[in-house]
């Protein structure tokens, strides 16, 4: 698989001819010993030549993860050097990084192997050293990286594809080249053979190279490269955010004000299902939240995961844990290999509401569907619950629109937003490598251009920063999209332009909403002066009034108020790795209504649910300046709520507030007479006269907890206030 470049020329023709003979022989070899022998003979022949040395790195280049510039004739002399030509936007380049990490574990610098990342940018934004530094941190690159911004070495070696690997001998002499991904075994074979060959000849030197990791010079941050953010689209809970804290390998659930409710995973990467406290992820990106279910694109584990907040469990819905190459799918989720899922969105396909999870499968340049319940894809056959299947995209990396979804082509789709309402009835797709936003029709799967990109399906270099209509508008590697149905507007995280843009799908007009176009971290005072740094995720809340933005390289989530035109940071409450322990509820005013409910019988291990319908006087609305909230407490038996959601915001009175608490599997004698108290505080203003006030109430529910274990939910009170 090759990232944008396609139509590759060879490396220097002499090496190409020599290695092509070896490659044919290796393909025909049947044993590892035979392959090693072939490579050894090849290296002996190459040592007889003096015409395969490459030019040194240009002086004045910028370096990361080193104490200073490196030279093939000085610091790298006596080393086998692996050059990794990459650009940090490229999913194919990301796919080989685990192989490079493994190679570094197998062969150290003292053994004689040094890996050098040669960053040759596709996009102008990728030429900036600070942005490359952020990518080095995101991808946990621990070897030296040089910013070959003008692609001088790239052109000297006639490289034209990302990724390309070039292995050099201890004199800076060319040995091997590998183009594209999928060469893990051959890379390991070539590196081991070169170290063995030159080690036997005494040509290797064990000296250190002067590596100084960029990450060691930076302070820790609360969030680390948050990738995506999603708002609860269901009822109950009072509104919550799911944040993919990608660099910390975890998912955070917060209130809309940023108060931490759950932290799942992290700080190290892993792949563990089970209890929330034990689960782990590896660079999660996309998140979708509905009620107590959070769906996660666990990108570098190549998995789709589900966080069940009610049961306190994490499970795997799709993927096998390693990168897949299948472009068709159709197997039950846990048996279906997938490749670098980057975003997820809930939707409906020939069945009940929210019966399918749409997946932006960046690794195979496709859109997939994971059926949560039985359903049917447009122009497809019936699918059973649990099936994971390709919906759109041929798998070729292209900007190809087509009425038939399997004949269309995407280029690293990275963001999804569902618009099921008529007349839209589509899935909006941020197609990052074609720098476009595309639509995928929910009725028939037709793929069409909305804004950006180019009419030529093979041109993946039609990028820029131009407001305009349709194909005349230009974006630069957009990663996120969010749909506001109330206004029929689409918001775009135009990542490499460091902007938030807005698109009217009716007129196809794309215009800048916020951002200066330069990377930064300013809040305004107005949208045009706000600064972002490669924002990667975006979602809409508050009836289309609020935009939450994952400002990735600034390690923040920011909220844009579209009415007041202000930008503010979110997440001051996310500054601890674990949720705060339950605290006492705020004091209720004397005027608060207090209601004692009749006792209810429950069992250990059950989940108790309280449902409250809230209303305001006619002509009143909730205030934004003083957020309304609720709190659940258990006076005298606080341990019943240990680690549970105990507070939340009230933002939508059109749906009942649903508050749940899972009782411990084992209860103590002192718990048998416990009571739960649900308190609410509503701050609202009357439009007539602009008078503002607050009303509060509490509902006390005694529990009679039986000794025997129980399962499931107990819905014991439906209250109105």
N, C-alpha and C positions, 0 to 999 in steps of 0.2 A: 504494500500500500504506500502510495506516495502522496505527500501533501502538495499544495499548489506549486507548480513548477511544471509538472507533467512533461511530456515530450523531451525526455532527458538526453542530453549529450553524454558522451563517455567522459571519464577522467582521462588524464594524458594517455594518448592512444597506445603508447608502448606498454604501459602497465596493463591497460585493458586487454591487449592481445595476450600478454603473458598469463594474466589471471584467468582469462576465459578458458584456456586449456585446462588449468587446474580445476576450475569450477565443474567442467564437464566430467573430468576424472573423479572428482569427489561425489558427484551425483551417481556415478556408476559403482563406487566402492560400497562394499557390504559390511565391513567391520571397522571398528574404531581404530584398530591397529593399522589397517590399510590406509585409512584417511590420514593418520599421523605421519605415516611414511611418505605419502604423497606431498604433504605440506613441507616436511623436512627437505625433500629433494628440491622442491620449488624454491625454498629459502636459500639453499646452496647455490642454485643458479643465479638468483638475484644478487647474491654477495659478490659475484664476479663482475657485476656492472657498476659503473660509476656515474651513470647518466640518469639516475632516478632520485637525486636529491631535490628537495623542494626549497623554495625561498623561505627565509626566516620571517617571523612576525614583524610587521612594520613598526618602526619606533613611534612612540607617541600614542599607541592604542591604549584604551582604558581596560583595566583588569579588575576582576572581582575574585574574592576568596584567595588572594595571594598577598604577600608582603610587598610586591612590586612586579614590574613587567618580567616576563619569562622569555628566554631565547633558546632556540634549538641548539645553538652552538655553545651555550654556557650552562644555565641551570638545568636544561633538559638533555644535555649531552650525556650519553651513557644510559639513556632510558628508552624503553619501548613506549612510544607516545601514541595514544588513540585520540584522534581529532573527531569530535562530534559536531558536525555542522547542523545547527538547529535554529529555529525561530520560535519564540516562546508561545505564540498563538496556536501552534500546530499540534493537533491531537496525535498525529503519527509520531512526532518527536517525543511527546509525553509517553507514548507507549513503550519506547525503548529505554526510558530512564530506569525502570526497575532492573533491566538487564545490566545497565551500567553500574547500578548500585551493587548488584550481585558480583560483578566482575571486580569491583573495588574491594569487596570483602574477601574474594578469593586470592587476589594478587595485590599486595601493598606497594606503596612507593618504594619502600626499601627492597622489595622483591625486584623492582625495576620497571613497574608499569605506572604511567601517569596518564590520566584522562584529562583532556582539555576540551571544554565546551567552546566552540567557535560560533558566536551568535551573529548570524547574518540575517538581518531583519527583512521581513516582507513589508510590514506597515511602517510608515514614518514614525509612529508612536513608539515602535519597538527599537528604534535607534537610540533612545534616551537611556543613559546609564541607570538612572534611578528606577526606571520601569523594568529594566533587565534585572536589577538588584531585587526588586519585588518578586519577579518570577523565580529567581534563584532561591529565595526564601520559601515561596509557595511550593516549589517542587522538591525542596530539601536537597538541592544540589550542593555537594560537599567537595567538588573538585574545582580547579581554576577555570574561570570563564573569561574569555576575551571578547570585547565588543568590536567586531569587525564590521562597523557600521556602513562602510563604503564597499563592503564585500570584496576586498582586494584579494585575500587568500582564496576566497570562493572562486573568483574569476581565474586566478593563477592555476588552480587545480581543475578548472572547467567543471566545477560542481554546479548543478542546476536543479537539484531536488532536495527537499527536506523530508526526512533526515538522510544524511549521508555520513558514513563512518569511514575514516581513512586511518590505517595503522602504519606507523613509521618505525623504522629501525633506529638504533642508538646513534647513527650519524645523520639523522634527519632524512633517511632514504625511504622512499615509498615501498611498502610491502603488499598491502591489500586495500581494497575498497569494498564497501557494502552499501547498497543504495536501497532506501526504504526500510520498512520494519519487517519483522518476521525472521531475522537472521540470528537469533539468540545462540543456537548451537554452533553455528559456523563462526560467530564472533568468539565464543569461548575457545573453540578449536584453534583459531588463528592466534589469539593472544597467548595461549599456553605454549603453542609451538614456537612463537617468536621468542618468548622468555627462555624456553629451554635451549633453543638454538644459540642465542647470543650469550646466555649464561655459560654454556659449555665452552665458548670461545673467549671467555673473560672480557667481554665487551660491555658488560653491565656494571653500573656503579650504584652503591647502596645509599648515596647521600640523600638528605631531605631536600625538598624543593621550595620550602618557605610558604606553606599553605597557611592562610589566616582566614577563617570563615567569616563571611560578611555578617552572619546572624549573631556572632559573638559581640559585635559592636553596638547592637541595638537593645533598647530597654524592652522588657516584656509588655504585652498589651492585653487588655481585657478580652477583645476579640482578635482573631488572627485571620486575615483575608476572608471575611465572610463572603460566601459565594452567592447564595440566594436567600430571599426572605419571602414568607407567605403569611397571609392573614387568614384567620379562621373564617371559612365561608359558611359554616353551619350555624345553627342556633345554640343557645346556652353558653355558659362560661363567660359571657360578658365581653368577648373579644380577646383573641390571643394572637401572638406572633410566633411563627416558627423561624428560627434563624439557623442557617447552615454555617456554623463556626468552623470553616473548612480547615484552616491551618492548625486548629486545636483538635481536629478529628472528632467533632461532637456536634450535636444538635441542641439548641437552646429553645425552650418554650418560655415566653415572657408575656406579661400583660402588654396592652397597647402603649402603656407609659414606660415600658422597659423593665419592669420589676421581674426578677427571675423567679420562675415557677418550677421548672425542671431543667436539669442539665444531664444529657444522656451521651455517654462516651467520653473520650479524651482522657488525659491530654496526649497520650501516645496513640498511634494507629493500631488497629487490630480488626478482627472479624469474628466477633462473639455475639451470639444471640442470648436471650434470657432476660433476667431481671434488669431493670433500668440501671441499677448501680453497677452491673457487671458488663453490660453491652459495650461494644466498641465498633468504630467505623474507620474508614480510610479515605480522607479527603472528601467528605460528602458535599454535594453541590445542591441539586434541586430538592425542594421540599414542598409538600402540599398538606394542608391541615384542614380537617373537617371534623368538628366535635372533638372526641377523644382519640381520633386516629390521625397519625402523622405519617405520611409516605415520604421516603427518602431515596434519592438517587445516590447510592453509595459508590461514587465514581471510580475510585482506584481499586475498590474491591470488585468492581463489575457486577454489582448486585442492586436489586430493589428491595428495600427494607420497610418494615412497618413498625412504628412505635405505638403501642396501645397504652395510652395513659391511664385508662380505667383499670386494666389488668396489671399495669406496671411491667409489661413485657415488650421485648423487641424480637421480631421474627423476620426471616428471609422469605420474600414472595417470589423472587425470580433471580436467576443467575447461579453460577456454580463456584464463583469466587476467583476465577481466572478469566483472562480476556478471551472472548469467543470470536470466531470468524464467520459464523452462520449468518446469512443475510435473509433467511426466510422465516425461521422460527416455527412455532406451532406446537412445541412440546409443553408439558406442564411446567409452570414457572421454575421451581427448584431444579429442574433437569435441563433447562434451556440456557445455554451459554449466551451471554450478551457482552457488549463492548462499550465501555465508557459512557454509561447513561449520565446525561448532564442536567436534565430538568424533567420534571413530572407535572402533570396537570390532571385533575379529575374531570371526567366527562361521561357522556351517555352514548351508547352504541347499540341500537336495536334491543333495548331492554329497559330495566328500571333505572331511575336516576342514579348517577354516579356509579354505574356498573363497570366502568373501565378507567384505567389509569393510562393516559397518554405519556409516552416516553420519548424525549429527544435523545436518540441514540447517536451521540457525536462520533463514536468510534467507527461506525459503519455508515455514517452519513444518511441516516434513515429516521423515520418516525415509527415507533412500535406501539403496540397496545397490550396491556396486561389486564385480562378480564377478572374483575373482582366478583362478578356474578355472570350468569349466562348472558350472552348477547350475540350481536352480529355486526361485522364491519360493513360499511358501504361497499357494494360490489364484491362482498366476501361471503363465506359460508358461516354457519352457526359456530360459535365457540363456547366451550364449557368454562365455567368458573375456574380460574387458575391458569388458563392458557396464555402464553406469551408469544406474540406473533408480529411479524412485520406488517405495517399498514401502508406506508408510502416511502418511496425512494428506492432506486435501483441498486444502491450501494456504491455507484460511481460518484466521485466527488465532482459535482457539477452544479451549475445554476440553471437547471433545466426544468421548465414548466411544462405540464402535460395534463390532459384531461383524464388520463389513466394514472392512478397513484403509483403503480409499480414501475412506470416508465419515466416518472419524474426523477430529478436528481437534486440532492441537497449537498451542501458543503459545510460540514461540521455544525449541524443545528444545535443550538445551545440554550434556547429559551422558548417557552410555550405559554400561551394564554388562550383559554377557551372562551368563545363568544357564541353560545348556543342559540341566542335570540335571533328571530327573524328581523331584518332580512340578511343578517350576517351569516349565521349558522356555519361557523368555521373555527378552525384552530389557527391562531396567529403563531408564526414561527420566526424567531430570530436566527437567521442563517448566517452564522458569524463569518465564515471564510469567503462567502460571496458578498459580504457587507450589504445584506438586504434583509427585508422583512417579507415573508411569503405568507400566503393563505392556503389552508388545506380544508376543502369543503367537507362538512360533516355529512352531507347528503350523498355525494358521489365520489369523494376523494380527489377531486380535481385540484391541482396545484397551480397557483397563479402568483404573479409578482404583485406586491402592494407598493413598496417604495425601495429605492436604492438599486444596487446591482447593475446589471448590464443585460442587453438582449442576447448577446452571444453567450450560450450556456457554458462555454469553456473558458471564458474570461473571468477569472477570480481576482482580478486586480483592479476592478472598477470601484474604487473607494475614494472617499474624500469627506468634506464637511460642507455640504451645500443644502440649504433649505430649498424645497421645491416640490413638484408633483411627480409621482410615479418614478419612472426610471431616471428622471432628471435630478431627483434628490440623491444625495450621496451621504453614506454612513461609513464608519470605520470600525469593523469588527464588533457589531452589537451583540450583546450576550443575554439581554433580558427584555421581556415585553410584559405589559400588564393591561388588562382590558377594564374600562370603566363603563358598564352598561347604562348607567343613568345619563351619561353625557354622550354615549356612543363615540368614545375617543380611545385611542390606543397610545399608551406611553411606552417609550423605548429607552433602555439603558444603552446609549451609544458609547460603548466602553472606551474605545481608543481615542475618541474625540473628547472624552471626559465631560459628556453632556447628557442631559435628560431631554429627549425630544418627544413631541406629541404629533400623532398622525390622525387625520380625519379619514376613515376608510371610505367614506362616501365620495369625497373629492380627491382622495389620494394625496392630499397636501401634508407634507412633513415640515415641521418648523421647530426651532429651538425653544425649549421651555426654560431651562436653567443650565448654568455652566458657562464658563468663559472660553472653553476650548483648550485651556492649559491645565495641566495637572496641578492640584493644590488642595487646600483644606480650609476654605473660607466659607462662612455661613451667609454672606451677603454684604449689605443689608437687604438687597433685593435679589431676585432670581438671577438676573443677568450678571451679578457680581459674585454669586456663589461658585465655589470650586469643588470639584470632585477628582478622584484619581482612579480611573478604570472601574467605574461602577459596574457590577456584574449581575445584580438582581434587583427586581422592582415589583411592588404589589400595590393595590389600591384598597383603601378603606374609607369608612365614614361617608358612604353614599357618593363616592367619587371626589370627596373633598381632600383627602390625605393621600399622599404617596410615600410609601416607605421604600428607601433605597439602600441596598447593600453597597456601601462605598468601599469597595474591596481593598484597595491599596492604602486607604486611610484607616483601615481596621475599625470601621464604625458602621452603624445603621443610622441613617438620617431620615427625618420626616419633612416633607414639603407640604405646607398648608396652601392649597390652591386658592383659598379665599383671601387670606391675609398676605399671601405672597412672601412667606417667611420660611426659612430653613433652620431646623434645630436638630441637635443630636439626640438619639434615642439610646437607652441601654445603660443609663447610670446605675440601674438596679442589677445589671448583669456582672458586677465586678467581683463576684465570688464564684468559685468553681462549683459550688453546690448550692442548692436553694437554701434560703434562710430557714431556720427552724421556726415552727409555729409561734406566733407572738399573740399577746392579748389583743382583742379587737379594740379599735378606738372607742373612747367613751361616747355613749349615746346621749343626746340632749334630753332634758326633762320632758320635752314635748313629744318625744318619740313614742310611737304606738308599740305596746308590748303585748305579745300574744302567747299564751301557754297552750300547747297542743296536747292531745291525749297520748299516753304512752303507746309505743309500738314495739312488737316483738321482732328481734333479729337474731342472727347467728354469727359466730366468729367466722371471718373470711368473706362475708357477704359485702356487697357494695350498697350503701344507702343513698337514695337520691331524693332531693327536695326540689320541687318545681315551683317557681314563683312568677306569677303574671303581674307586671308592674304597669301602672298607668299614671298619666299626668292630667291636670286640669285642661280643659279646652283652651287652645291658643297658647299652650306652654311648650317649651322645648328644652332639652338638656343643654347645659352650658359646657363650653370647651375649656374655659379658663379654670373651672373647679370640677375636675372629672368625678362623676358619680362612681360609686364602688360598692362592693359587698364583702363580707368577711364571714367565715365559718369558724367557730371556736367550740371547744369541748371543756368547759370549766370543770376542774378537778380531775379530769382524765385526759390531759393534753396528749399523752402518748398515743391515743387512738388516731390522731391526725399526723403522726410522725412522718415527715417527708411528703405529705400530701398537699395538694393545692388548697390554700386556706384563704386566699383573697383574689379579687379580680375587679376589672373595670366594668361598668355598665354603660354601654354605648348604643344599644339598639333595643327599644322597648316594643318593637313589633313582634318579637318572639319571646316566649317565656324564658326566664332565667333558670337554667338547670345546673344544680350544684351537686356533686357526688363526692363520696368519701369511701374508700375501701377500708373496712375494719381489719385489724390484724388477725392472722390465722389462729393465734392463741390469745386469750384474754385473761386478765387477772381478776381476782375477787373484787378489787376496788372498782373495776370497770362496769360491774353489773348494774349499777344504778346511774350510769353516765347519761348525759344529755348533750345534744348538739344544739348550738344556737346560731341561726342565720340572721345576720344583721345587714341592712341596706341603708345607704345614704344617697339621696337623689338631690342634685343641685340643678335647678331649672329657672328659666326666666319666662315671664309672660310677655308676649310680643306687644300687647297693648300696655303702654305706660312704661315698658322696659323694666318692670319690677322683677327682682330676682330673690329667690328664697331657697331653703333646703328643708326637706322632710326626711325623717328617718323612722325605721321600724325594726323590731327584732321578733323572731319566731323561735321559741324554745321547744325542742322536741326531746322528751325523755325516751331513753332506750332501755328495753329489757333484753339483755344479751344472754341467749341460751348457751349452755355448756357445749352442746354438740356443734360440729362444723356445718357450714352452709355454703351454697354456691349461688352465683347470679346476683341480680339486682333486686332491691326492695324499694319500690316506689311508694312512699308512704304518705306524702302530703302534696296536694296541689293547691297552692295558696294564691290569693289575689290581694293586691295592695295598690 
